[in-house]
Amino acid sequence: MDGTRTSLDIEEYSNTEVQKNQVLTLEEWQDKWVNGNTAFHQEQGPQLLKKHLDTFLKGESGLRVFFPLCRKEVEMKWFADRGHSVVGVEISELGIREFFTEQNLSYSEEPITEIPGTKAFKSSSGNISSYCCSIFDLPRTNIGTFDMIWDRGALVAINPGDRKCYADIMLSLLGKKFQYLLCVFLTIQLNIQVHHFMFHMLKLKGCLVKYAIYIVLRRLMLLKNDIKIGGLTIFLKSYIYLQKSK
């Protein structure tokens, strides 16, 4: 594979030191949506999840599924169409509105009373809700617990200094029985942080970890503003499956 990096690679997967020191404010995240800088969005959704979704769901129905940093992920509709109740959280109101519009879903909006100045968007069918607020404010709401969490890139999008708090919030949202599917691109540094996250989950929730749903090696040129700042590195795209069934 050649060393060319796409805009998605440059935005999401900068080199270890750049990512380690990266801090993105909520305003900067919202500006990405306003400026159309959303190369992280997958219009067709992750095809591996689509291919194995029924296996992942194990024939169950009526599950509550949580999408942290949900953006306008098409997977929300996949779960809802199979009879599950989907709840997401996203700071960008524009991203939420685009989801409902692009999926041809009518919706209503109402204020989140526990978090002044924020609102929730709900599909007319009632099975998809998106909370437009910071994920760190979410514990102030009475959102309940979930049977399943689909985390595609949310953990690694969180600023490094906030990941412990993020893990605590995810733990608070898990029911007694749960499934947690984590999709991440890993560098050496992120590999350490992700494993700390999983250890936290294991220690406090006693869940099982199943790896190897999908792993891809990528050799990418390290670029910033089209200037080479390093050699080649290796990225792992990993789907990490955590489960507690008792």
Secondary structure, DSSP 8 states (H G I E B T S, - for coil): --S---HHHHHH---HHHHHT----HHHHHHHHHTT--TT--TT--HHHHHHHHHHHTT--S-EEEETT-TT-THHHHHHHTT-EEEEE-S-HHHHHHHHHHTT--EEEEE-TTSTT-EEEEETTSSEEEEES-TTTGGGS----EEEEEEESHHHHS-GGGHHHHHHHHHHHEEEEEEEEEEEEE-HHHHHHHHHHHHHHHHHH--EEE--S-EEEEEEEEEETTEEEEEEEEEEEEEEEEEE--
